[in-house]
Amino acid sequence: MSNPLRITVFGSTGSIGESTLDLISRDPDRFQVVALTAGRNTARLAQQALALRPAIAVTAFEDCLPDLAERLAGTGIAVAAGPEALLEAADRPADWIMSAIIGAAGLEPGLRALRNGGTLALANKESLVCAGPLLMAEAKRYGARILPVDSEHSAVFQALVGESIAEVERVILTASGGAFRDWPLDELAGATLAQASSHPNWDMGQRITIDSASMFNKALEVIETHEYFGIAPEKIEVIVHPESLIHALVGFPDGALMAHVGPADMRHAIGYALNWPDRRALPVERLDLAKIGSLTFRTPDERRYPALRLAREVMAAGGLSGALFNAAKERALDHFIAGTLKFTDMAVLVEQVLTQTAAESGFRGALTLDKVRVADQVARQAVDQIVGRGKVLA
Ligand code: NDP
């Protein structure tokens, strides 16, 4: 029997992390868990650690360490906390690493894990948006492989098997349209947190669910497509597909469109990355097409989803725009969740920050991790200042 695959999961207590552990737990002899990491949910992290016996469990927050240590005392499982501990977890040899921390916080652990030369299963799209060229170069340098886990990007990846990427005429990413796809435009400004946190098709973490309603999530995915596959921005399209059963389509010069069809269950894309290059049986629903009957599509209305236009501007600007865009979006979302910003003001604010920071010197040119960190801070502070002044200009 071959050696078990050594696995680390960053963000193990989240929606993607839980789905990943669900797959791993079903086939325990195939896998050996090296490290599990989480944020503040130490109770769940400890439960996972007791079930899967990693060498180490890490919380990103120092003040959570005493609780985690108490929960795992006497088990032989090491515990650690803080950003450095996340990087040390990334240094531990592993063959397959799931990058499923939410937000820009996922960038550095993922980047570091590439040094092991294994496979980075990338759910954390923010990494590619903030620092795509850095991530891709680091993978090349250490002979590591990045496999997409976002369902759309896994779909594109699968549609490209046996094809040449140079031949791709267009990539079409589907979008559910989120919670407000059918709302009258003039009611969007009054959308509440509870309304924005309910997704019509996917069961995901709260932040990405709200980002689906605003399509900031799709905006990130458009940039992710550009960064990961090297597809030119003008070849990337978005279409609203309310059923969320086709995840993406790839068009070729002979007119063929290769569509990836499957249930709205992230365990498919995670499992594909886990088993790649093989396919193995996965515990996901088998679609009954006759029962589904029809699939529908609409052009996204950019008045409803201004984030899509911003994504194109970000790709055109290049450099640090992705890092600025993502950080401004994350901070605007914090304010929406805290009740200090209206739903529709998130996009207005992000655009304001992009305009404001584009004018500043030092935010162009070669991308480095230090510059990405600075851009991230600058954008977050700019958001806080604007919100603090109470002047988000529509
Ligand atoms: P969740 O919010 O459900 O989970 C996030 C995970 O990250 C949790 O383990 C959380 O820990 C941890 N975490 C939160 N903040 C920090 C921090 N500052 N430092 C370190 N760890 C932290 O997110 P999702 O699982 O929904 O999303 C994870 C990633 O996958 C995102 O990048 C998202 O865009 C992407 N993705 C998600 C999809 C989905 O279906 N959910 C689909 C496609 C992509 P704790 O639980 O302790 O807070």
Residues whose N, C-alpha, C, O or C-beta is under 5 A from the ligand:
A	BS01	NDP	G11 S12 T13 G14 S15 I16 G17 T37 A38 G39 R40 N41 A60 A100 I101 I102 G103 A105 A123 N124 K125 E126 D150 S151 D203 M204 G205 I208 M266
